[in-house]
Amino acid sequence: MTDPFGGGRGVLVVGTGLVGTSVGLALTRAGVDVRLHDAKPEVLAEAVALGAGAPAAEADRPAALAVVAVPPEAVAAVVGEVLESGRAEYATDVASVKVLPTTQVRERVADPGRYVGSHPMAGREISGPSAALADLFEGRPWVICADDGTHQQAVTRALAVARLVGAVPMTMTAAEHDAAVALVSHTPHVLAALMAGRLAGAPGHEVRLAGPGVTDVTRIASGDPELWTEILTANAAAVRPVLEGLRGDLDRLMAALDAPVAGQPVLRELLRGGVDGRSRLPGKHGAAHTEFATVIVAVEDRPGQLARLFADAGAAGVNVEDVRIEHAPGQPLGLVELDVRPGADGELAASLRARGWTIRG
C-alpha cells in the first residue's frame, strides 16, 4: 500500500508504550513508513523488535506528522521539540486529556496551529510495548480536537492516521472531550480502583466468594497507578463534578438504607437509573444498545473444549454476539456465557444439548 502522506516522509511516533507501539504496528501494517523514538532505549528496542517501525535517526527527512504518545504534562515539551527541530511538519498527541496540552502548546510553540490534539478511545489494563496490538483501535472512536487556529493540514494528517489504524474519527472541542472522558473513562477507573481497594484488606474467606460481578466492576483497576495519577491530576476540573454527583447519590443511598422500608422508593429510583443509563451505552460496532439473551454452558477445564464449543455453536447457525467465562471455585470446569439475539437462545441451547453439552439455567 502506498504511503498516504506522500514523499516517503511517513510518521514519527514519539513514545513507544502501549498506545504508541500500537499506532506504529497499525500504521506499518497499512504500509506507512514509521519511525520510532523513546527516551528509554530498552523500550524503543522492544517496540522495534515487535515490528512497530524503525528507530528514528537525525538524518531522517522531516516526518509528515509526529504522533506524540507521552503523559499529558509532557506533551507540550515534546510537541515543541519535534516541530521546532524540524523532525516533523505537524504533530498530534494521543494523551487522554486535551485542555492541558492544548493550552501549554499554545504558550510555548511559535506556530501552535501545526499541532492538533487527538485521543483514541482504546487501551488495555496492561501497559508497555509488549501489550501493544495492531488492531487496538479497530472500530474505536478517535477524537480530533481542532480549534480556529489549527492548520487544516494538521487535521487532515491526524484524520489519516485515525482512519489507517481502523478507528472512527470524531470531532470535539478540547473542553468537550475532557468532560466526556471524565464521565465515561476517568471516573469509572476511580470507582473500580476504590472498589478493588476494599478487597485488599478483606478476609480471605470473603474474597474467595468473588464472582463475575466484582470481577467486572474491578477489571480496569489494574491500570498503572502512576499513569492514572497523571491523568486524574490533568483532568481534575472535569472529574470532580462527576464525583460530586456520585457522592450525592451515595448520600441518598445510605440514607435510604438507614430507613429500610421508607427508603425503598429511593433505592428503586437509583437502581432504575443504572438500568436506564447502561441502556444508553453503544452496542456492538457502535450500534444502538441491545439486550441479549444468554445461554450458559458448562465446559470442562481441559484443552480443546472452548474450540469445540464455538464450533458447535457455529454449526447451530446462531451468531454469538459476546462471550464471558466464569470459573467455578474448586471445580475443574467453567461456565461459558454465550450472548445471542433474543429468540435465538432456545435454538442454540437445544442444538448444544443435542451435541452433548450441559446447559445451565
C-alpha positions as CSV (number, residue, x, y, z in Angstrom):
1,M,0.0,0.0,0.0
2,T,1.3,3.5,-0.8
3,D,2.3,6.0,1.8
4,P,-0.8,8.3,2.2
5,F,1.4,11.1,3.4
6,G,3.4,11.3,0.2
7,G,7.1,11.6,-0.5
8,G,8.1,8.8,1.8
9,R,8.0,11.1,4.8
10,G,5.7,8.9,6.9
11,V,5.0,9.2,10.6
12,L,7.2,9.7,13.6
13,V,5.9,8.1,16.8
14,V,7.4,9.6,20.0
15,G,6.8,7.3,23.0
16,T,6.6,3.6,22.4
17,G,4.4,2.4,25.2
18,L,1.1,0.6,24.7
19,V,-0.6,3.2,22.5
20,G,2.5,4.5,20.7
21,T,3.6,1.0,19.8
22,S,0.1,0.0,18.8
23,V,-0.1,3.1,16.5
24,G,3.2,2.0,14.9
25,L,2.1,-1.6,14.4
26,A,-1.2,-0.5,12.8
27,L,0.4,2.1,10.5
28,T,3.2,-0.3,9.5
29,R,0.6,-2.9,8.6
30,A,-1.1,-0.2,6.5
31,G,2.1,0.4,4.5
32,V,3.2,3.7,6.2
33,D,6.9,4.4,6.9
34,V,7.0,4.6,10.7
35,R,10.0,6.0,12.7
36,L,10.1,5.4,16.4
37,H,11.6,7.4,19.3
38,D,11.5,6.8,23.0
39,A,13.6,8.3,25.9
40,K,14.2,4.7,27.2
41,P,16.4,2.8,24.8
42,E,15.2,-0.6,26.1
43,V,11.5,0.3,25.5
44,L,12.3,1.6,22.0
45,A,14.2,-1.6,21.2
46,E,11.2,-3.7,22.2
47,A,8.9,-1.7,20.0
48,V,11.3,-2.1,17.1
49,A,11.6,-5.8,17.7
50,L,7.8,-6.1,17.6
51,G,7.7,-4.6,14.1
52,A,6.2,-1.2,15.1
53,G,8.7,0.7,13.0
54,A,12.4,1.6,12.6
55,P,14.4,3.7,15.1
56,A,14.4,7.4,14.3
57,A,17.7,9.0,13.2
58,E,18.8,12.6,13.0
59,A,19.4,12.1,9.2
60,D,15.7,11.2,8.6
61,R,13.7,13.5,6.5
62,P,11.0,15.5,8.4
63,A,8.0,13.3,9.0
64,A,4.7,14.4,7.7
65,L,3.2,14.0,11.2
66,A,4.5,13.3,14.7
67,V,2.2,11.2,16.9
68,V,3.2,12.1,20.4
69,A,2.4,9.3,22.9
70,V,3.7,10.6,26.2
71,P,1.9,11.6,29.5
72,P,-0.2,14.7,29.4
73,E,2.1,17.0,31.2
74,A,5.0,16.1,28.8
75,V,3.0,16.7,25.6
76,A,3.8,20.4,25.1
77,A,7.5,20.0,25.5
78,V,7.7,17.1,23.1
79,V,5.5,18.7,20.5
80,G,7.6,21.9,20.7
81,E,10.8,19.9,20.2
82,V,9.6,17.8,17.2
83,L,8.1,20.9,15.5
84,E,10.8,23.4,16.2
85,S,13.7,21.0,15.4
86,G,12.2,20.2,12.1
87,R,11.7,16.5,12.9
88,A,8.1,16.7,11.8
89,E,5.9,19.2,9.8
90,Y,2.8,18.7,12.0
91,A,2.1,17.0,15.3
92,T,-0.7,15.4,17.2
93,D,-0.8,13.7,20.6
94,V,-2.8,10.8,22.0
95,A,-3.0,11.8,25.7
96,S,-6.3,11.1,27.4
97,V,-6.8,14.8,28.3
98,K,-6.8,17.7,25.9
99,V,-7.3,21.0,27.6
100,L,-3.9,20.9,29.4
101,P,-1.7,20.0,26.5
102,T,-3.6,22.3,24.1
103,T,-3.1,25.3,26.5
104,Q,0.5,24.5,27.1
105,V,1.3,24.1,23.3
106,R,-0.2,27.5,22.7
107,E,2.0,29.0,25.3
108,R,5.3,27.5,24.2
109,V,5.2,26.7,20.5
110,A,5.8,29.5,17.9
111,D,3.2,28.2,15.5
112,P,0.7,26.2,17.6
113,G,-1.6,25.7,14.6
114,R,0.8,23.0,13.4
115,Y,-0.5,20.9,16.3
116,V,-3.9,19.3,16.8
117,G,-4.8,17.3,19.9
118,S,-6.4,13.9,19.5
119,H,-7.3,10.9,21.6
120,P,-8.0,7.3,20.6
121,M,-10.6,5.8,22.9
122,A,-8.8,2.5,23.2
123,G,-6.5,0.9,25.7
124,R,-5.8,-2.1,27.9
125,E,-5.4,-2.9,31.6
126,I,-1.7,-3.7,30.9
127,S,0.9,-1.3,29.7
128,G,4.2,-1.2,27.7
129,P,5.1,-2.1,24.2
130,S,4.6,-5.9,24.8
131,A,0.9,-5.2,25.4
132,A,0.5,-3.4,22.0
133,L,-1.9,-4.7,19.4
134,A,-2.1,-3.8,15.7
135,D,-5.9,-3.9,15.9
136,L,-6.2,-2.0,19.2
137,F,-8.1,0.9,17.5
138,E,-10.4,-1.1,15.2
139,G,-13.9,0.4,15.4
140,R,-13.0,2.6,18.3
141,P,-13.6,6.4,18.4
142,W,-10.6,8.6,17.7
143,V,-11.4,12.2,18.9
144,I,-9.8,15.1,17.0
145,C,-9.8,18.4,18.9
146,A,-9.1,21.2,16.4
147,D,-9.8,24.9,17.1
148,D,-10.0,28.0,14.9
149,G,-6.2,28.3,14.8
150,T,-5.4,24.8,13.8
151,H,-3.9,24.3,10.3
152,Q,-6.1,22.2,8.0
153,Q,-3.1,20.0,7.1
154,A,-2.6,19.1,10.8
155,V,-6.2,17.9,10.9
156,T,-6.0,16.1,7.6
157,R,-3.0,14.2,8.6
158,A,-4.3,13.3,12.1
159,L,-7.5,12.1,10.4
160,A,-5.4,10.0,8.0
161,V,-3.7,8.2,10.9
162,A,-7.1,7.6,12.7
163,R,-8.6,6.0,9.5
164,L,-5.5,4.0,8.7
165,V,-5.5,2.3,12.1
166,G,-9.2,1.4,11.7
167,A,-10.6,4.0,14.2
168,V,-13.7,6.1,13.8
169,P,-12.8,9.8,13.7
170,M,-14.9,12.2,15.8
171,T,-14.5,15.9,16.4
172,M,-14.9,17.8,19.7
173,T,-13.5,20.8,21.4
174,A,-10.8,20.1,24.0
175,A,-13.2,21.0,26.8
176,E,-16.0,18.8,25.5
177,H,-13.6,15.9,25.2
178,D,-12.3,16.3,28.8
179,A,-15.8,16.4,30.2
180,A,-16.8,13.4,28.2
181,V,-13.8,11.2,29.2
182,A,-14.2,12.3,32.9
183,L,-17.7,10.7,32.7
184,V,-17.0,7.6,30.6
185,S,-13.4,6.8,31.4
186,H,-11.7,8.6,34.2
187,T,-14.3,8.4,36.9
188,P,-15.1,4.7,36.2
189,H,-11.4,4.0,36.7
190,V,-11.5,5.8,40.1
191,L,-14.6,3.8,41.2
192,A,-13.1,0.5,40.0
193,A,-9.9,1.3,41.9
194,L,-11.7,2.2,45.1
195,M,-13.9,-1.0,45.0
196,A,-10.8,-3.1,44.3
197,G,-9.0,-1.4,47.2
198,R,-11.8,-2.6,49.6
199,L,-10.7,-6.2,48.6
200,A,-7.0,-5.6,49.6
201,G,-7.6,-5.9,53.3
202,A,-10.7,-8.1,53.3
203,P,-10.6,-11.6,54.9
204,G,-9.6,-14.3,52.6
205,H,-12.8,-16.3,53.1
206,E,-14.8,-13.3,51.8
207,V,-12.6,-12.7,48.7
208,R,-12.9,-16.4,47.8
209,L,-16.6,-15.9,47.2
210,A,-15.9,-13.3,44.4
211,G,-17.7,-14.0,41.2
212,P,-18.1,-12.3,37.8
213,G,-19.9,-9.3,39.3
214,V,-16.9,-8.0,41.3
215,T,-14.5,-9.1,38.6
216,D,-16.4,-7.0,36.0
217,V,-16.6,-4.0,38.3
218,T,-12.8,-4.0,39.2
219,R,-11.4,-5.2,35.9
220,I,-9.9,-1.8,34.9
221,A,-8.5,-1.2,38.4
222,S,-5.2,-2.9,37.5
223,G,-4.1,0.1,35.3
224,D,-0.8,1.7,36.0
225,P,-1.2,3.9,39.2
226,E,1.5,6.4,38.1
227,L,-0.1,7.0,34.7
228,W,-3.6,7.3,36.3
229,T,-2.3,9.8,38.8
230,E,-1.1,11.9,36.0
231,I,-4.4,11.6,34.1
232,L,-6.6,12.4,37.1
233,T,-4.4,15.4,38.0
234,A,-4.5,16.7,34.5
235,N,-8.3,16.4,34.3
236,A,-9.2,17.2,37.9
237,A,-11.5,20.0,36.9
238,A,-13.7,17.7,34.8
239,V,-13.6,14.7,37.1
240,R,-14.5,16.4,40.3
241,P,-18.1,17.4,39.3
242,V,-18.8,13.8,38.3
243,L,-17.6,12.6,41.6
244,E,-19.6,15.2,43.4
245,G,-22.7,13.9,41.7
246,L,-21.8,10.3,42.7
247,R,-21.3,11.5,46.3
248,G,-24.8,12.9,46.3
249,D,-26.2,9.6,45.0
250,L,-24.2,7.7,47.7
251,D,-25.6,10.0,50.4
252,R,-29.2,9.3,49.2
253,L,-28.4,5.6,49.0
254,M,-27.1,5.4,52.6
255,A,-30.0,7.5,53.9
256,A,-32.4,5.0,52.2
257,L,-30.5,2.0,53.8
258,D,-31.0,3.7,57.2
259,A,-34.8,3.5,56.7
260,P,-35.2,0.1,55.1
261,V,-39.0,0.4,54.4
262,A,-39.4,4.1,53.7
263,G,-36.2,4.2,51.7
264,Q,-37.2,1.5,49.2
265,P,-38.6,4.0,46.6
266,V,-35.2,5.8,46.6
267,L,-33.4,2.5,46.2
268,R,-35.6,1.6,43.2
269,E,-35.0,5.0,41.7
270,L,-31.3,4.8,42.0
271,L,-31.1,1.2,40.7
272,R,-33.5,2.1,37.8
273,G,-31.2,4.9,36.9
274,G,-28.4,2.4,36.5
275,V,-30.5,0.3,34.2
276,D,-31.5,3.3,32.1
277,G,-28.0,4.7,31.9
278,R,-26.5,1.4,30.8
279,S,-29.0,1.1,28.1
280,R,-27.6,4.3,26.5
281,L,-24.1,2.7,26.0
282,P,-23.2,2.0,22.4
283,G,-23.7,-1.6,21.4
284,K,-21.8,-3.8,19.0
285,H,-20.0,-1.9,16.2
286,G,-21.3,1.3,17.7
287,A,-24.9,0.5,17.0
288,A,-27.7,1.1,19.5
289,H,-27.5,-0.8,22.7
290,T,-29.2,-4.2,22.5
291,E,-30.1,-6.5,25.4
292,F,-29.1,-10.1,24.5
293,A,-30.3,-13.5,25.7
294,T,-27.7,-15.6,27.4
295,V,-27.1,-19.4,27.1
296,I,-24.9,-20.7,29.9
297,V,-22.8,-23.8,29.1
298,A,-20.7,-25.9,31.5
299,V,-17.3,-26.5,30.0
300,E,-14.6,-28.8,31.4
301,D,-11.2,-27.1,32.0
302,R,-9.1,-29.0,29.5
303,P,-7.6,-28.3,26.1
304,G,-9.8,-28.0,23.1
305,Q,-13.1,-27.6,24.9
306,L,-13.7,-23.9,24.0
307,A,-12.8,-24.6,20.4
308,R,-15.3,-27.4,20.3
309,L,-18.0,-25.3,21.9
310,F,-17.5,-22.4,19.4
311,A,-17.5,-24.9,16.5
312,D,-20.8,-26.5,17.8
313,A,-22.3,-23.0,18.3
314,G,-21.4,-22.1,14.7
315,A,-22.9,-25.3,13.4
316,A,-26.2,-24.3,15.1
317,G,-26.3,-21.3,12.7
318,V,-26.7,-18.8,15.6
319,N,-24.4,-15.8,15.7
320,V,-22.8,-15.3,19.1
321,E,-22.7,-11.6,20.0
322,D,-20.5,-11.8,23.1
323,V,-18.7,-14.3,25.4
324,R,-17.9,-14.4,29.1
325,I,-16.2,-17.1,31.1
326,E,-16.8,-17.7,34.9
327,H,-14.6,-20.3,36.6
328,A,-16.3,-22.4,39.2
329,P,-14.4,-22.3,42.5
330,G,-12.9,-25.6,43.4
331,Q,-14.1,-27.4,40.3
332,P,-12.3,-28.2,37.1
333,L,-14.9,-26.5,34.9
334,G,-16.1,-23.1,33.9
335,L,-19.4,-21.6,32.9
336,V,-19.3,-20.0,29.4
337,E,-22.0,-17.4,28.8
338,L,-22.9,-17.0,25.2
339,D,-24.9,-13.9,24.4
340,V,-27.2,-14.2,21.4
341,R,-30.1,-12.2,19.9
342,P,-33.4,-12.7,21.9
343,G,-35.3,-15.6,20.5
344,A,-32.2,-17.4,19.3
345,D,-31.3,-18.7,22.7
346,G,-33.7,-21.6,22.7
347,E,-32.5,-22.8,19.3
348,L,-28.8,-22.6,20.4
349,A,-29.5,-24.3,23.7
350,A,-31.3,-27.2,22.0
351,S,-28.6,-27.6,19.4
352,L,-25.8,-27.7,22.0
353,R,-27.7,-30.2,24.2
354,A,-28.0,-32.4,21.2
355,R,-24.2,-32.3,20.8
356,G,-23.7,-33.3,24.4
357,W,-23.2,-30.0,26.2
358,T,-24.7,-29.3,29.6
359,I,-26.8,-26.2,29.7
360,R,-27.3,-24.3,32.9
361,G,-30.2,-22.2,33.9
